[in-house]
Amino acid sequence: MNTALQKTIIDKKLKGMGIEPDTVDTEGLIDSSLTLNENIENITNQLDAQPIQFTNALHKAQIEEGRKWFKEQIEEANRLALEKAKQTKTDVCICPISKKYIQMVAKGISLSCVLISEGGIGKSFLITDTLNRAKVDYVFYNGHITMKALYIWLWENRDKEVIVFDDVSQLLDHKGIVEMMKAALWDNNGKARILSYTSTSPLPSDVPNSFEIKARFVFAFNDVRRNKNIEALMTRMLYKEVFLTRQRKLEILYQIAQKPHKEKHKKIPKEKRIELTEFIEKNTDNLSTLNFRIQSHIFDIYLADKNNWEEYAKDAIRNEQNETRQILRKVMNDQPVRRMELVKGLVKYYKGKISIRTIQRKINEWLELGEIFSDGKEKQAIISLEVI
């Protein structure tokens, strides 16, 4: 019997044994000097001696095929989602749960909530838009963080309905401020919340040493996981940490392109806004570079120069992707940075105009302004924008 016919018969035999013929080199195992029955016995004996290898080969092939299919389904689903986002005019919401928490604070159901996420993904807009729709009297705090300054400011705004602390995670570095905020967030079954000032630094004559605060609070931070004081406040608040995948960011960017937040961007034709956003999608290669601020910048660039916008837009994206700028941005946003990483970043930033020794000395000066490096082998720089 010829080899081809033997192979056909043996393949059927293998399939009956539960072995996929494509995973076995049947033709290579057939001995032309043997009969069909002898070849069947010989091959099945070899397979019985090595069942694990053949089973693993089949299993691996099935896994790879499954992964390929799953990847194709995800890519197609993502593509369809982006196409829908390009065509659907709807209100943008980075996180429905966060929005619900802010609404609960606005309505007086909850005393406070906190949102935590990377910078540039729309926390401030979400807070402002939600509070505006709720028609509550609110105020943002973005002043200098000292216990005295904060106490006076809270006294001046004690009757506001909502107070928003946006990207001022430095307040958690001051134990006295944390204790004061714990009192402000104490939900004492509807009873008065009293703030007291205990520092030796005197207050203005028109500011009392204690007062009742009626405001509710919304906090927004970029990164507070490093701070040991955060737990003291987190237990008193509705808490949501937001992480957006690249796909979700792109969907939101296209939604913004359909319905811009800023009036000036509505002057750009919708088709052009979609084109500018497609340009961002094509030219951003990492998750941190892709944020809502870069879209706003590129819309502005287009308004400034409709003929040469692409050249300037590429430069804006390169600046976002620049390693040194990312390091400095982390520092300015109170995010952890290794001291050596900071030094190298500053050397590149100043392009050799300042020596490493001078930069090290400058960091030591920062150290005197506060505890900006934690103890341990890998020291972390926590430097505020005011210090920079």
Sequence and secondary structure as in RCSB ss.txt:
>XXXX:A:sequence
MNTALQKTIIDKKLKGMGIEPDTVDTEGLIDSSLTLNENIENITNQLDAQPIQFTNALHKAQIEEGRKWFKEQIE
EANRLALEKAKQTKTDVCICPISKKYIQMVAKGISLSCVLISEGGIGKSFLITDTLNRAKVDYVFYNGHITMKAL
YIWLWENRDKEVIVFDDVSQLLDHKGIVEMMKAALWDNNGKARILSYTSTSPLPSDVPNSFEIKARFVFAFNDVR
RNKNIEALMTRMLYKEVFLTRQRKLEILYQIAQKPHKEKHKKIPKEKRIELTEFIEKNTDNLSTLNFRIQSHIFD
IYLADKNNWEEYAKDAIRNEQNETRQILRKVMNDQPVRRMELVKGLVKYYKGKISIRTIQRKINEWLELGEIFSD
GKEKQAIISLEVI
>XXXX:A:secstr
  HHHHHHHHHHHHHHTT  GGGS HHHH  TTS HHHHHHHHHHHHHHSHHHHHHHHHHHHHHHHHHHHHHHHH
HHHHHHHHHHHH      S HHHHHHHHHHHTTSSSEEEEE  TTSSHHHHHHHHHHHHT  EEEE S   HHHH
HHHHHHTTT SEEEEES GGGGG HHHHHHHHHHT   TT   EEE   SS   TTS SEEE   EEEEEES  T
T TTHHHHHTTSEEEE    HHHHHHHHHHHHHS SSGGGGGS HHHHHHHHHHHHHH  STTT  HHHHHHHHH
HHHH TTTHHHHHHHHHHHHH HHHHHHHHHHTT  EEHHHHHHHHHHHTTTSS HHHHHHHHHHHHHHS  B S
SSS EE   TTT 
